[in-house]
Amino acid sequence: MIDCTVVGGGPAGLNATLVLGRARRNVVLVDSDEARNKITDASHGFITRDGVKPAEFRAIAHQEFSQYPTIQTLKDKVVEITKEKNGFLVKTEMKKQWATRKVILATGVKEKFPNIPNLRDFYGTSIFNCPYCDGWEVRDQPLALFGIIDYTLHTAKILRNWSQNLVIFTNGEELTKSQAKEIQKNELRVETSPIRLLIGKEGKLQKIELENGNIIERVGGFVTPELVQASELGTRLGIKLNDTGGHHSDEVGKTKIHGLFVAGEASNVYPAQLIIAAASGAEAAMAVNVELTHEGILGSDK
């Protein structure tokens, strides 16, 4: 029986796998290669890896796995996890199955974008989600902000550390009195007309054309999409979602189902940064190792 199956090969899943391998645990990492940050040119804010390309980040991790004989990696997708007496039964899209004592779900989230024409043509290249990840690269530039207005207002206030030249686009949504007051208080510019088209080349935003005929020059921006769990594996097992949209768990990712842990954005949706997700994966892995040890199951290099 496998000691632990890690579902998801983002930073949380990768770090969980590394920690378990170093703890001499038989661990299987199942990665469907559907990482949310695949479309970005570079990832930032991770010490010693600032500016690394997402594919390179993953390649380095898999190279590091090679020195630990108890780590197995599988390019596949977990489609079913069943709770059993001594653990779980894992089934994959490629018709593989195995028994595992513990499971770490590091399946991440997916984005629901606002209804803005051709937004995805620019997302990851000049329109981003996280100021801490990409704010430095667009510092002092004319920026646009899109998405849920309350979240966008919060982002705008933070973004003023990087650029004072900001325009909030509500895409036809009217402001509430409290939102209008907040905008006036912070001296923010707002355009309420629906967006007709984003204009640019090769993912680089240049202009925003509105339905009222106005064309506003912007070279980049930030969007606050709704983030939802990318997988239903946890909820199918009976884990409810918390107020942030993550699975209910304790501070190390332990859920109410014995042997089931969550890490990264499967646990805490915000803030969505690589280094925080990786730390969450390490915490969950250590908790798994402690639980296995308390159950009298020791690690092995075989």
C-alpha positions as YAML, in Angstrom:
chain: A
units: angstrom
residues:
- id: 1
  name: MET
  ca: [0.00, 0.00, 0.00]
- id: 2
  name: ILE
  ca: [1.21, 3.49, -0.87]
- id: 3
  name: ASP
  ca: [1.87, 5.75, 2.14]
- id: 4
  name: CYS
  ca: [0.47, 8.87, 0.49]
- id: 5
  name: THR
  ca: [-0.98, 9.96, -2.83]
- id: 6
  name: VAL
  ca: [-0.57, 13.62, -3.75]
- id: 7
  name: VAL
  ca: [-3.13, 14.87, -6.25]
- id: 8
  name: GLY
  ca: [-1.97, 17.92, -8.19]
- id: 9
  name: GLY
  ca: [1.48, 18.95, -9.41]
- id: 10
  name: GLY
  ca: [1.54, 22.67, -8.65]
- id: 11
  name: PRO
  ca: [3.86, 24.16, -6.00]
- id: 12
  name: ALA
  ca: [1.80, 22.72, -3.11]
- id: 13
  name: GLY
  ca: [1.78, 19.22, -4.54]
- id: 14
  name: LEU
  ca: [5.43, 19.37, -5.61]
- id: 15
  name: ASN
  ca: [6.64, 20.50, -2.20]
- id: 16
  name: ALA
  ca: [4.45, 17.97, -0.39]
- id: 17
  name: THR
  ca: [5.94, 15.22, -2.56]
- id: 18
  name: LEU
  ca: [9.50, 16.38, -1.87]
- id: 19
  name: VAL
  ca: [8.99, 16.48, 1.91]
- id: 20
  name: LEU
  ca: [7.39, 13.03, 1.92]
- id: 21
  name: GLY
  ca: [10.16, 11.58, -0.24]
- id: 22
  name: ARG
  ca: [12.77, 12.96, 2.13]
- id: 23
  name: ALA
  ca: [10.83, 11.37, 4.99]
- id: 24
  name: ARG
  ca: [11.27, 7.97, 3.26]
- id: 25
  name: ARG
  ca: [7.58, 7.71, 2.49]
- id: 26
  name: ASN
  ca: [6.27, 5.86, -0.54]
- id: 27
  name: VAL
  ca: [4.48, 8.67, -2.33]
- id: 28
  name: VAL
  ca: [2.76, 8.92, -5.69]
- id: 29
  name: LEU
  ca: [2.33, 12.35, -7.26]
- id: 30
  name: VAL
  ca: [-0.48, 12.42, -9.83]
- id: 31
  name: ASP
  ca: [-0.32, 15.46, -12.10]
- id: 32
  name: SER
  ca: [-2.74, 16.11, -14.97]
- id: 33
  name: ASP
  ca: [-0.55, 18.99, -16.19]
- id: 34
  name: GLU
  ca: [-3.36, 21.55, -16.02]
- id: 35
  name: ALA
  ca: [-1.58, 24.17, -13.93]
- id: 36
  name: ARG
  ca: [-3.32, 27.54, -13.77]
- id: 37
  name: ASN
  ca: [-0.05, 29.45, -14.25]
- id: 38
  name: LYS
  ca: [0.98, 27.63, -17.45]
- id: 39
  name: ILE
  ca: [-0.05, 30.67, -19.50]
- id: 40
  name: THR
  ca: [2.21, 33.10, -17.63]
- id: 41
  name: ASP
  ca: [5.65, 34.07, -18.92]
- id: 42
  name: ALA
  ca: [7.28, 34.00, -15.50]
- id: 43
  name: SER
  ca: [6.54, 33.48, -11.82]
- id: 44
  name: HIS
  ca: [7.74, 35.90, -9.17]
- id: 45
  name: GLY
  ca: [8.14, 36.30, -5.44]
- id: 46
  name: PHE
  ca: [9.68, 32.86, -4.78]
- id: 47
  name: ILE
  ca: [13.11, 33.31, -3.23]
- id: 48
  name: THR
  ca: [15.95, 31.90, -5.45]
- id: 49
  name: ARG
  ca: [13.38, 31.38, -8.25]
- id: 50
  name: ASP
  ca: [12.22, 34.95, -8.92]
- id: 51
  name: GLY
  ca: [11.26, 35.20, -12.59]
- id: 52
  name: VAL
  ca: [11.33, 31.46, -13.24]
- id: 53
  name: LYS
  ca: [9.16, 30.12, -16.04]
- id: 54
  name: PRO
  ca: [6.41, 27.82, -14.71]
- id: 55
  name: ALA
  ca: [7.57, 24.90, -16.87]
- id: 56
  name: GLU
  ca: [11.15, 25.32, -15.64]
- id: 57
  name: PHE
  ca: [9.95, 25.45, -12.01]
- id: 58
  name: ARG
  ca: [8.20, 22.11, -12.44]
- id: 59
  name: ALA
  ca: [11.13, 20.58, -14.31]
- id: 60
  name: ILE
  ca: [13.55, 21.50, -11.51]
- id: 61
  name: ALA
  ca: [11.21, 19.93, -8.96]
- id: 62
  name: HIS
  ca: [10.94, 16.68, -10.91]
- id: 63
  name: GLN
  ca: [14.71, 16.59, -11.34]
- id: 64
  name: GLU
  ca: [15.11, 16.90, -7.57]
- id: 65
  name: PHE
  ca: [12.68, 14.00, -7.07]
- id: 66
  name: SER
  ca: [15.06, 11.64, -8.90]
- id: 67
  name: GLN
  ca: [17.37, 11.31, -5.89]
- id: 68
  name: TYR
  ca: [14.57, 9.93, -3.68]
- id: 69
  name: PRO
  ca: [13.70, 6.31, -4.57]
- id: 70
  name: THR
  ca: [10.29, 6.31, -2.86]
- id: 71
  name: ILE
  ca: [8.84, 9.07, -5.06]
- id: 72
  name: GLN
  ca: [6.76, 8.06, -8.07]
- id: 73
  name: THR
  ca: [5.26, 10.56, -10.51]
- id: 74
  name: LEU
  ca: [2.34, 9.84, -12.79]
- id: 75
  name: LYS
  ca: [0.99, 12.04, -15.59]
- id: 76
  name: ASP
  ca: [-2.68, 11.23, -15.22]
- id: 77
  name: LYS
  ca: [-5.86, 12.58, -13.68]
- id: 78
  name: VAL
  ca: [-7.48, 11.24, -10.52]
- id: 79
  name: VAL
  ca: [-11.19, 10.82, -11.20]
- id: 80
  name: GLU
  ca: [-12.31, 9.02, -8.06]
- id: 81
  name: ILE
  ca: [-11.18, 8.59, -4.46]
- id: 82
  name: THR
  ca: [-13.08, 6.15, -2.25]
- id: 83
  name: LYS
  ca: [-12.69, 5.98, 1.53]
- id: 84
  name: GLU
  ca: [-11.89, 2.49, 2.77]
- id: 85
  name: LYS
  ca: [-11.18, 0.94, 6.15]
- id: 86
  name: ASN
  ca: [-7.40, 1.41, 6.11]
- id: 87
  name: GLY
  ca: [-7.15, 4.36, 3.77]
- id: 88
  name: PHE
  ca: [-8.39, 5.16, 0.28]
- id: 89
  name: LEU
  ca: [-8.74, 3.65, -3.18]
- id: 90
  name: VAL
  ca: [-7.56, 5.97, -5.95]
- id: 91
  name: LYS
  ca: [-8.73, 5.62, -9.56]
- id: 92
  name: THR
  ca: [-7.43, 7.56, -12.54]
- id: 93
  name: GLU
  ca: [-8.57, 8.59, -15.98]
- id: 94
  name: MET
  ca: [-6.13, 6.10, -17.52]
- id: 95
  name: LYS
  ca: [-7.84, 3.23, -15.65]
- id: 96
  name: LYS
  ca: [-5.14, 2.82, -13.01]
- id: 97
  name: GLN
  ca: [-5.99, 2.25, -9.36]
- id: 98
  name: TRP
  ca: [-4.17, 1.67, -6.09]
- id: 99
  name: ALA
  ca: [-4.64, 1.68, -2.34]
- id: 100
  name: THR
  ca: [-3.14, 4.53, -0.33]
- id: 101
  name: ARG
  ca: [-3.06, 5.26, 3.38]
- id: 102
  name: LYS
  ca: [-3.21, 9.04, 3.04]
- id: 103
  name: VAL
  ca: [-4.21, 11.57, 0.40]
- id: 104
  name: ILE
  ca: [-3.15, 15.19, -0.05]
- id: 105
  name: LEU
  ca: [-5.40, 17.15, -2.39]
- id: 106
  name: ALA
  ca: [-3.39, 19.95, -4.00]
- id: 107
  name: THR
  ca: [-5.75, 20.40, -6.92]
- id: 108
  name: GLY
  ca: [-5.81, 24.20, -6.95]
- id: 109
  name: VAL
  ca: [-8.50, 26.48, -8.31]
- id: 110
  name: LYS
  ca: [-9.83, 27.61, -11.66]
- id: 111
  name: GLU
  ca: [-10.83, 31.10, -12.71]
- id: 112
  name: LYS
  ca: [-14.23, 32.41, -13.71]
- id: 113
  name: PHE
  ca: [-13.52, 35.61, -15.62]
- id: 114
  name: PRO
  ca: [-15.84, 38.59, -16.03]
- id: 115
  name: ASN
  ca: [-17.64, 38.76, -19.36]
- id: 116
  name: ILE
  ca: [-15.13, 40.94, -21.19]
- id: 117
  name: PRO
  ca: [-14.45, 40.32, -24.91]
- id: 118
  name: ASN
  ca: [-11.05, 38.74, -25.69]
- id: 119
  name: LEU
  ca: [-9.77, 39.15, -22.11]
- id: 120
  name: ARG
  ca: [-8.06, 35.77, -22.27]
- id: 121
  name: ASP
  ca: [-5.96, 36.95, -25.23]
- id: 122
  name: PHE
  ca: [-4.05, 39.18, -22.80]
- id: 123
  name: TYR
  ca: [-4.28, 37.23, -19.54]
- id: 124
  name: GLY
  ca: [-0.91, 36.11, -18.29]
- id: 125
  name: THR
  ca: [1.04, 38.44, -20.60]
- id: 126
  name: SER
  ca: [-0.15, 41.96, -19.80]
- id: 127
  name: ILE
  ca: [-3.26, 41.39, -17.68]
- id: 128
  name: PHE
  ca: [-2.66, 39.63, -14.39]
- id: 129
  name: ASN
  ca: [-4.38, 38.55, -11.20]
- id: 130
  name: CYS
  ca: [-1.90, 39.18, -8.38]
- id: 131
  name: PRO
  ca: [-0.13, 42.54, -7.79]
- id: 132
  name: TYR
  ca: [2.51, 40.87, -5.62]
- id: 133
  name: CYS
  ca: [3.32, 38.47, -8.46]
- id: 134
  name: ASP
  ca: [3.39, 40.94, -11.36]
- id: 135
  name: GLY
  ca: [3.08, 44.50, -10.04]
- id: 136
  name: TRP
  ca: [6.80, 45.23, -10.34]
- id: 137
  name: GLU
  ca: [6.84, 44.50, -14.07]
- id: 138
  name: VAL
  ca: [4.11, 47.10, -14.77]
- id: 139
  name: ARG
  ca: [5.23, 49.73, -12.26]
- id: 140
  name: ASP
  ca: [4.49, 53.37, -13.18]
- id: 141
  name: GLN
  ca: [2.49, 52.26, -16.23]
- id: 142
  name: PRO
  ca: [-1.13, 53.14, -17.16]
- id: 143
  name: LEU
  ca: [-3.14, 50.18, -15.88]
- id: 144
  name: ALA
  ca: [-6.71, 48.90, -16.12]
- id: 145
  name: LEU
  ca: [-8.64, 47.04, -13.43]
- id: 146
  name: PHE
  ca: [-11.47, 44.63, -14.14]
- id: 147
  name: GLY
  ca: [-13.70, 42.26, -12.21]
- id: 148
  name: ILE
  ca: [-15.90, 42.16, -9.13]
- id: 149
  name: ILE
  ca: [-16.08, 45.80, -8.06]
- id: 150
  name: ASP
  ca: [-15.48, 45.32, -4.33]
- id: 151
  name: TYR
  ca: [-12.42, 43.17, -5.01]
- id: 152
  name: THR
  ca: [-11.25, 45.57, -7.71]
- id: 153
  name: LEU
  ca: [-11.43, 48.49, -5.29]
- id: 154
  name: HIS
  ca: [-9.27, 46.56, -2.84]
- id: 155
  name: THR
  ca: [-6.78, 45.75, -5.61]
- id: 156
  name: ALA
  ca: [-6.72, 49.37, -6.77]
- id: 157
  name: LYS
  ca: [-5.73, 50.63, -3.33]
- id: 158
  name: ILE
  ca: [-2.88, 48.12, -3.16]
- id: 159
  name: LEU
  ca: [-1.78, 48.78, -6.74]
- id: 160
  name: ARG
  ca: [-1.16, 52.45, -6.00]
- id: 161
  name: ASN
  ca: [2.14, 51.29, -4.52]
- id: 162
  name: TRP
  ca: [3.19, 50.35, -8.07]
- id: 163
  name: SER
  ca: [1.28, 52.81, -10.25]
- id: 164
  name: GLN
  ca: [-0.86, 55.89, -9.68]
- id: 165
  name: ASN
  ca: [-2.23, 55.74, -13.23]
- id: 166
  name: LEU
  ca: [-5.23, 53.47, -12.71]
- id: 167
  name: VAL
  ca: [-8.65, 53.17, -14.31]
- id: 168
  name: ILE
  ca: [-11.37, 50.87, -12.97]
- id: 169
  name: PHE
  ca: [-13.64, 49.45, -15.68]
- id: 170
  name: THR
  ca: [-17.00, 48.25, -14.34]
- id: 171
  name: ASN
  ca: [-18.08, 46.91, -17.76]
- id: 172
  name: GLY
  ca: [-21.58, 48.32, -17.45]
- id: 173
  name: GLU
  ca: [-22.13, 47.54, -13.78]
- id: 174
  name: GLU
  ca: [-23.35, 50.53, -11.80]
- id: 175
  name: LEU
  ca: [-21.65, 51.53, -8.56]
- id: 176
  name: THR
  ca: [-23.40, 51.39, -5.22]
- id: 177
  name: LYS
  ca: [-23.37, 54.49, -3.04]
- id: 178
  name: SER
  ca: [-20.74, 53.00, -0.75]
- id: 179
  name: GLN
  ca: [-18.56, 52.01, -3.71]
- id: 180
  name: ALA
  ca: [-18.85, 55.48, -5.24]
- id: 181
  name: LYS
  ca: [-17.90, 57.00, -1.90]
- id: 182
  name: GLU
  ca: [-14.87, 54.73, -1.62]
- id: 183
  name: ILE
  ca: [-13.76, 55.63, -5.14]
- id: 184
  name: GLN
  ca: [-14.09, 59.34, -4.44]
- id: 185
  name: LYS
  ca: [-12.22, 58.98, -1.16]
- id: 186
  name: ASN
  ca: [-9.29, 57.28, -2.90]
- id: 187
  name: GLU
  ca: [-9.41, 59.58, -5.96]
- id: 188
  name: LEU
  ca: [-9.78, 56.70, -8.39]
- id: 189
  name: ARG
  ca: [-10.91, 57.03, -12.00]
- id: 190
  name: VAL
  ca: [-13.86, 54.86, -13.10]
- id: 191
  name: GLU
  ca: [-15.35, 54.00, -16.49]
- id: 192
  name: THR
  ca: [-18.83, 52.44, -16.25]
- id: 193
  name: SER
  ca: [-19.53, 51.91, -19.95]
- id: 194
  name: PRO
  ca: [-19.52, 48.29, -21.16]
- id: 195
  name: ILE
  ca: [-16.29, 47.17, -22.83]
- id: 196
  name: ARG
  ca: [-16.51, 46.57, -26.58]
- id: 197
  name: LEU
  ca: [-12.99, 45.27, -27.18]
- id: 198
  name: LEU
  ca: [-9.49, 45.00, -25.77]
- id: 199
  name: ILE
  ca: [-6.93, 46.10, -28.36]
- id: 200
  name: GLY
  ca: [-3.30, 45.01, -28.56]
- id: 201
  name: LYS
  ca: [-0.76, 42.69, -30.17]
- id: 202
  name: GLU
  ca: [0.74, 39.37, -29.09]
- id: 203
  name: GLY
  ca: [-0.85, 39.53, -25.67]
- id: 204
  name: LYS
  ca: [0.31, 43.09, -25.01]
- id: 205
  name: LEU
  ca: [-2.59, 45.40, -24.18]
- id: 206
  name: GLN
  ca: [-2.61, 48.82, -25.87]
- id: 207
  name: LYS
  ca: [-6.14, 50.23, -25.73]
- id: 208
  name: ILE
  ca: [-9.61, 49.56, -24.37]
- id: 209
  name: GLU
  ca: [-12.57, 50.42, -26.58]
- id: 210
  name: LEU
  ca: [-15.86, 51.12, -24.78]
- id: 211
  name: GLU
  ca: [-19.43, 50.90, -26.06]
- id: 212
  name: ASN
  ca: [-19.83, 54.67, -25.61]
- id: 213
  name: GLY
  ca: [-17.10, 55.21, -28.21]
- id: 214
  name: ASN
  ca: [-14.30, 56.16, -25.84]
- id: 215
  name: ILE
  ca: [-10.90, 54.57, -26.38]
- id: 216
  name: ILE
  ca: [-8.59, 54.56, -23.39]
- id: 217
  name: GLU
  ca: [-4.91, 53.73, -23.64]
- id: 218
  name: ARG
  ca: [-3.66, 51.14, -21.15]
- id: 219
  name: VAL
  ca: [-0.56, 48.95, -21.36]
- id: 220
  name: GLY
  ca: [-1.55, 46.40, -18.75]
- id: 221
  name: GLY
  ca: [-3.98, 45.60, -16.03]
- id: 222
  name: PHE
  ca: [-5.28, 43.36, -13.29]
- id: 223
  name: VAL
  ca: [-8.45, 41.32, -13.14]
- id: 224
  name: THR
  ca: [-10.12, 39.83, -10.08]
- id: 225
  name: PRO
  ca: [-11.80, 36.66, -11.33]
- id: 226
  name: GLU
  ca: [-13.94, 34.46, -9.16]
- id: 227
  name: LEU
  ca: [-11.80, 31.54, -8.01]
- id: 228
  name: VAL
  ca: [-13.50, 28.16, -7.57]
- id: 229
  name: GLN
  ca: [-12.11, 24.74, -6.72]
- id: 230
  name: ALA
  ca: [-10.70, 22.98, -9.79]
- id: 231
  name: SER
  ca: [-11.70, 19.56, -8.50]
- id: 232
  name: GLU
  ca: [-14.76, 18.08, -6.79]
- id: 233
  name: LEU
  ca: [-12.79, 15.20, -5.26]
- id: 234
  name: GLY
  ca: [-12.86, 16.76, -1.79]
- id: 235
  name: THR
  ca: [-16.54, 17.66, -1.76]
- id: 236
  name: ARG
  ca: [-17.45, 14.20, -3.07]
- id: 237
  name: LEU
  ca: [-15.72, 12.77, -0.02]
- id: 238
  name: GLY
  ca: [-17.83, 15.02, 2.21]
- id: 239
  name: ILE
  ca: [-15.57, 18.01, 2.84]
- id: 240
  name: LYS
  ca: [-17.44, 21.31, 2.80]
- id: 241
  name: LEU
  ca: [-15.98, 24.56, 1.52]
- id: 242
  name: ASN
  ca: [-15.09, 27.43, 3.86]
- id: 243
  name: ASP
  ca: [-15.86, 31.13, 3.43]
- id: 244
  name: THR
  ca: [-12.85, 31.68, 1.14]
- id: 245
  name: GLY
  ca: [-13.82, 28.80, -1.15]
- id: 246
  name: GLY
  ca: [-11.21, 26.37, 0.18]
- id: 247
  name: HIS
  ca: [-11.90, 23.03, 1.84]
- id: 248
  name: HIS
  ca: [-12.50, 23.05, 5.58]
- id: 249
  name: SER
  ca: [-9.33, 21.94, 7.35]
- id: 250
  name: ASP
  ca: [-7.10, 22.79, 10.29]
- id: 251
  name: GLU
  ca: [-3.93, 24.89, 10.07]
- id: 252
  name: VAL
  ca: [-1.88, 22.04, 8.55]
- id: 253
  name: GLY
  ca: [-4.52, 20.95, 6.05]
- id: 254
  name: LYS
  ca: [-6.03, 18.06, 8.01]
- id: 255
  name: THR
  ca: [-9.72, 17.53, 7.20]
- id: 256
  name: LYS
  ca: [-12.48, 15.83, 9.17]
- id: 257
  name: ILE
  ca: [-11.95, 12.66, 7.13]
- id: 258
  name: HIS
  ca: [-9.13, 10.65, 8.66]
- id: 259
  name: GLY
  ca: [-6.16, 10.51, 6.31]
- id: 260
  name: LEU
  ca: [-7.36, 13.23, 3.95]
- id: 261
  name: PHE
  ca: [-5.38, 16.48, 3.78]
- id: 262
  name: VAL
  ca: [-5.60, 19.57, 1.58]
- id: 263
  name: ALA
  ca: [-2.85, 21.97, 0.56]
- id: 264
  name: GLY
  ca: [-2.36, 25.15, -1.41]
- id: 265
  name: GLU
  ca: [-5.45, 26.69, -2.94]
- id: 266
  name: ALA
  ca: [-7.42, 23.55, -2.18]
- id: 267
  name: SER
  ca: [-7.09, 24.74, 1.42]
- id: 268
  name: ASN
  ca: [-6.90, 28.53, 1.23]
- id: 269
  name: VAL
  ca: [-7.84, 30.33, -1.98]
- id: 270
  name: TYR
  ca: [-6.28, 33.70, -1.08]
- id: 271
  name: PRO
  ca: [-3.57, 34.86, -1.45]
- id: 272
  name: ALA
  ca: [-2.68, 32.74, -4.48]
- id: 273
  name: GLN
  ca: [1.13, 32.83, -4.50]
- id: 274
  name: LEU
  ca: [3.57, 30.05, -5.34]
- id: 275
  name: ILE
  ca: [5.61, 30.39, -2.18]
- id: 276
  name: ILE
  ca: [2.55, 30.28, 0.09]
- id: 277
  name: ALA
  ca: [1.17, 27.26, -1.75]
- id: 278
  name: ALA
  ca: [4.52, 25.48, -1.49]
- id: 279
  name: ALA
  ca: [4.70, 26.15, 2.26]
- id: 280
  name: SER
  ca: [1.19, 24.78, 2.64]
- id: 281
  name: GLY
  ca: [2.25, 21.61, 0.84]
- id: 282
  name: ALA
  ca: [5.22, 21.18, 3.18]
- id: 283
  name: GLU
  ca: [2.98, 21.58, 6.23]
- id: 284
  name: ALA
  ca: [0.49, 19.01, 4.98]
- id: 285
  name: ALA
  ca: [3.28, 16.55, 4.17]
- id: 286
  name: MET
  ca: [4.79, 16.86, 7.64]
- id: 287
  name: ALA
  ca: [1.35, 16.33, 9.16]
- id: 288
  name: VAL
  ca: [0.92, 13.20, 7.05]
- id: 289
  name: ASN
  ca: [4.29, 11.87, 8.18]
- id: 290
  name: VAL
  ca: [3.44, 12.53, 11.84]
- id: 291
  name: GLU
  ca: [0.09, 10.77, 11.48]
- id: 292
  name: LEU
  ca: [1.68, 7.74, 9.82]
- id: 293
  name: THR
  ca: [4.35, 7.58, 12.52]
- id: 294
  name: HIS
  ca: [1.74, 7.71, 15.28]
- id: 295
  name: GLU
  ca: [-0.04, 4.84, 13.54]
- id: 296
  name: GLY
  ca: [3.15, 2.76, 13.74]
- id: 297
  name: ILE
  ca: [3.97, 2.96, 10.04]
- id: 298
  name: LEU
  ca: [7.64, 3.73, 9.47]
- id: 299
  name: GLY
  ca: [9.27, 4.91, 6.28]
- id: 300
  name: SER
  ca: [11.49, 2.86, 4.01]
- id: 301
  name: ASP
  ca: [13.73, 3.43, 1.00]
- id: 302
  name: LYS
  ca: [12.17, 0.44, -0.78]
...
